Amino acid sequence: MTSKSKALLTPLPWTELLAYWVLSFGSHLYSFYQLHRFSKEHEAGLEREFQLEKGLLKGFKRDPLDFEWSLWTYWAKRSLLWTLIGHGVISRLTSIFYPKLKVHALSIYGLLAASSLLGIKGVSVLLVYLGVTFSVAQLRKPALSWACNLLLLSTLHIQPLQEIQKGWYKTEEEYYLLLFSVAVCGLRFISFSLEHCWCPADHGGVVQLCWLFSYTFYHPFFYNGPIITYNDYIEKMQRPDEDSDTEESALSYLVRRSGRIILWWCIAECMIHVMYMHAIQSNETYLEILPPWALGGLALALVQFFYVKYLVLFGLSSVLATLDKLVPPKLPRCVSITYSFTGMWRHFDEGLYRWLIRYIYVPVGGSQHGPLYKILSTGLAFGFVCLWHGGHDYLQYWALMNWAGVLVENGLKSLFASSFIHTIVEQNLSPAMKRRCVAFLSAFSTAMLILSNLVFLGGIHVARIFWKRVFVQGWSTIAPPMLAFLYCFAQVGLKWTSHPP
């Protein structure tokens, strides 16, 4: 165990930990309150510029400018929520009466549900991609499969093809649903292709094609994930239902988890009713005049809303998958207790992280062939994520910042693990002081992590203004207290990850 690992497990005095908790929680509330005040003071201007919607709560407007939340709210109200409920009903009925036909029934239902939302033309695109992927995979050449699937993903960004596909639909929401579906299915196609290339064939081509069809059109994961690998999917789906899973336990699980999802949805809606963070970030003038506490509240609100949003989006899908005996990735970890780039990638979207490790990081070389291969493997993983999200300029900056952040963290970890530095640390610092040093370094890492997330969520202009106001103009007034609060966040995160509830 390294000195850093020991530091994470070292308990601190309860009074010190209590102070960290109070300061962390209090800073969140106060910064959110200041952002709320700013939102209400400039509500009229924001409404004129961004058409704030009539709120669900009396006396409040609703900020509709988060694209993903608006898109999935639109589809949930229109049909997606009902098709997911239909999947759950079909799954339970077939489990009880026709368990051997469960996979077939869910596959057909997934195809029909996708056809009802995407239309015949949209589903035909996916079926063509599926057929091409399957055909190329039969050659058992990983490089060729990668080239084929990257080519298929690149069609998402061909302008003439985009115009043709937009012409199939009456609204942009329908087109973007197809876009999301093709992007997520692209990861599944790569997973199938590489697993097929690496492993000897156990079944005939028709059986493999049927499993690929089932994997692709599994309805809870079809549009937005989370991601599980092809092998994990067929392994769990082939398992017989366990007798110990009674209807009462399944119903109890469904009620409890549904209650959590409703609570998360309510929190997300409250956030965009009391804080117009997405509208404010879209106007540079407001970003320039935000008071320091409101500026910090905006950064926290943006990343916290992103976290709660994916608790909702992944939560319902994961509930249905669990009832189907799959083991979905863990839900995202709260960003306020995530104090490193490595931790963010490992614990926010665990499914995507596992996918990147299995299909990019390890095959390229990973950490088993020296530091140069590790750097290359990490860079290719971030490069793929950038390309998969669209490859825009702000995504390139975001990927570079995350790559640099992970490399710096790994470099520091290796440095402190070296015998020379390790001996100095052990001789001069107590276990509690080592933990405080880890939290101190993590505060700087967290600051850069938040900045990179602002690039991803708001674009380069938002991160540039934050950098200027906090680290250039406010290096002596804003940055020190901000780092002090981030130090408290890191201490809470270290406590949480060392002794999870």
Secondary structure, DSSP 8 states (H G I E B T S, - for coil): --HHHHHHH----HHHHHHHHHHHHHHHHHHHHHHHHHHHHTHHHHHHHH--EE-SSTT-EE----HHHHHHHHHIIIIIHHHHHHHHHHHHHHHHH-GGGHHHHHHHHHHHHHHHHHHHHHHHHHHHHHHHHHHHHTT--HHHHHHHHHHHHHGGG-HHHHHHHHTT-SSHHHHHHHHHHHHHHHHHHHHHHHHHHHS---S-HHHHHHHHHHHHT-HHHHTT-----HHHHHHHHTS---TT--HHHHHHHHHHHHHHHHHHHHHHHHHHHH--HHHHHT-HHHHHH--HHHHHHHHHHHHHHHHHHHHHHHHHHHHHHHHTT---------GGG--SHHHHHHHSSHHHHHHHIIIIIHHHTTTTT-HHHHHHHHHHHHHHHHHHHT--HHHHHHHHHHHHHHHHHHHHHHHHHSHHHHHHHHHH--HHHHHHHHHHHHHHHHHHHHHHHHHHHH-HHHHHHHHIIIIITTTTTTHHHHHHHHHHHHHHHHHHHHS--
